[in-house]
Amino acid sequence: MVALAASSSVAAQDRSSEQLIAAGIGARRAGNDEQALALFTQAWEAGHAPRARAQMGLAEQALGQFVEAEAHLAEAAAVSGDAWIVSHRAALEDGLVAVRAHLGSLDVRADRPGVQLRVNGHDAGTLPLAQPLRLLPGAATVEVSAPGFVSNTRTVTVTAAQLSRESFELVPVPVAAVTVVQVVRPVQPVRPEQPVQPVRHVAPRLALTTTRPAVTVTPPVASTSADDTAESSSSLLPVLGWTAAGVGVVGVGLGIMFYTQRESAAASYNNDSLCLKGMSTREDNCHNYSAKVRSAESLMTVSLIGGGVFLAGGLALALLSGGSDASETPPTQARVSCTPTLGSVLGASCAGRF
């Protein structure tokens, strides 16, 4: 009973597939190829019959979907032992030849494995490819990417019934170098305390009736060479900072120049009229342009990174460094003054500033 139920289910599924195929053939005869393709697809999913696959390829050929038509017709023609396929193999092979005349091949290579490939915005697998891609003739946008490398996009031309090759060399993503500039303001040296000058004792004269003028003793203050050194170091830091910033600007300018050279060489390399001649590949005809692209990319990377480092470090050094504070109040000099006094008691009046 179980075997009978299983065979009944398979028979019902086959009948459903045949009914869908018949309905699809009727839709094609009525000129509705889109509806026919949908019915043939349902028939394939219902029973995976080789006849349904072949009808899908014929409908896709009629709709101009040559990439899918080639794959489905080739799959159906490769089936052996199916009566319908055997009787229609010649027609399937003729359709396959007609479809292949509308397609070109594109072989994409990279200088490392595991590179992700996208063609016209759609995923196309991982390099290296098992076989060249089959594409419609015309311009195709090819993009390669890998973690840690700069994505590279290129527009290539695919020619019908011909093989085109494109090679990519991935450049590592530049690591932004961060330079931490620590600006240390010079410490003002501590001036040693000046020794207190001894008070001069002036013997009073009894005959005087007026007060003697005050005697002021001002010890000399010696300038220290450490102050001059700190002042010179503080004034030198902004000069070094702006000089480094100028070097950075020059580096960035060189990077922009090398970028322009790289784009010019890449445009020449992608020029079909210049680099696609005869049976030679683009790389064989224009390998000198690809070498210029690689050289310009390397110089551009070094110039931009070096220029950015010098520019950032120079600006930080120039803006954060400060000179000596001109508003600081100069240290008070030590002064001592004494004045003799006459009265009931002979003596002297002294005042000092330290």
Buried (B, 14 or more C-beta within 10 A) or exposed (E): EEEEEEEEEEEEEEEBBBEBBEBBBEBBEEEBBEBBBBBBBBBBEBBEBBBBBBBBBBBBBBBEBBBBBBBBBBBBBEBEEBEBBEEBBEEBEEBBEEBBEBBBBBBBBBEEEEBBBBBEEEEBBEBBBEEBBBBBBEEBEBBBBBEEBBEBEBEBBBBBEEEBBBBBBBBEEEEEEEEEBEBEBBEBEEEEEBEEEEBEEEEBEEEEEEEBEEBEBEEEEEEBEBBEEBBEBBEEBBEBBBBBBEBBEBBBEBBEBBBEBBEBBBEBBBEEEBBBEEEEBBBEBBBEBBEBBEBBBEBBBBBBBBBBBBBBBBBBBBBBBEBBEEEEEEEEEBBBBBBBEBEEEEEBEBEEEE
